[in-house]
Amino acid sequence: MKSPGYCESIPDEYITSCTPEVQSILQTLRNVIRESAPEAREKISDQMPTFDLHGNLVHFAAFKKHIGFYPALSGIEAFQDELKRQQANRKRRNRLRAEREGSA
């Protein structure tokens, strides 16, 4: 028996309702998630395509100027060290960019 809210066609409909360029990006994202979590089920939750694996695993959505990727808290916690390194690298790049722009 499928869980409430589970539906294969609705995530497909969501993706095909987007422009071809955005469809390509969403489909690539979807394929990466499928490869990473092959046991996860697809559904729509909070009006976004969602992968469910013992609870919501990740949501993604298309907006006018960006694509959102929303991992569950458990995913954020699992990659906390990596996220901290990425944040430090981003701050370093921003500081270097600001220094270059200030000296130009």
N, C-alpha and C positions, 0 to 999 in steps of 0.2 A: 504494500500500500504506500502510495506517495504521500509525502507530508503536505499539510495545508500550504497553499501558496506556490507549490511546485508546478512549473509549467515549462515545457521545452520551447513552445512556439513563441511565447511572449518576449523572451530576450531576443529571439530572431526578429520579431516585428519591431522591437525597439531599435535594433541596429539598422534594419533596412529602411527605417523612417528617416535616417540621417543622410546627409549628402554623401556621394561616393567616396570622397576623400576621407571623411570622418568614419564612414563604414569600414574602410580599410584599416584605419588605426584601431578602431574598437574590435574588429575581428582579430587583429594581431594580438591585442591585449588579451582578448578572450582565449586565444589559442595558447598563449604563454601560461595563463592561469590553469587551463585544462591540463597542460603538460605537467605543471607543478603540483597540481592536486587532482589527479584523475578520478578520485572517488567523490569529489564534490559534485553536488547537484546544482543546476542553474534554476533560478527563479527571479521574480521581480519582488523587490522589497524596498520600501521608501521610494517607489516610483523609479528605481534604478535596477539594471541587471545586477544580480547578486549571485555569488557562489556560496553555497551552504555546505558546511562540513562540521557536524555536531554544533550547529549554530552558524550565524553569518560569518563567513570567512573574509570576503571582500566585496565591495560594491564598486561599480564604475559608471560614469555617466558623461554624456556629451552636453556641453553648454555652448553658448554663442561664440566665446573666444577661447575656450579651453576644454580639456577633457579631465574630469575628476577621477581620482583613484583613491578609494577609501578603505584601507585595511581595518579589520577588527582590532580591538585593543590587544588581543592575544598576539596578533602578528606584530604589532608595534613593539610590544614587550619582548618578543622573541628576537627582534633585530635591534634592540636598544643600543648596543655598542656600535654597530655599523651606522645607525642613524646619527649618533653623536659624532662619529668621524666625518660623515658627510656634512653635517652642520658646521663643524669646525673648518672643513675645506671651503665651504661656501662663504663663510665669514672672511677667511683669508683671501679668497679671490675678490670679494667685494672691497676689502681694504686695499688690495693692490690696484684694483681698477680706480678707486677713488684717489689714490696717490698719483697714478698716471694722469688722470684727468686734471688733478690739481696742479701738476707741474707742466701741463701743456700750454 
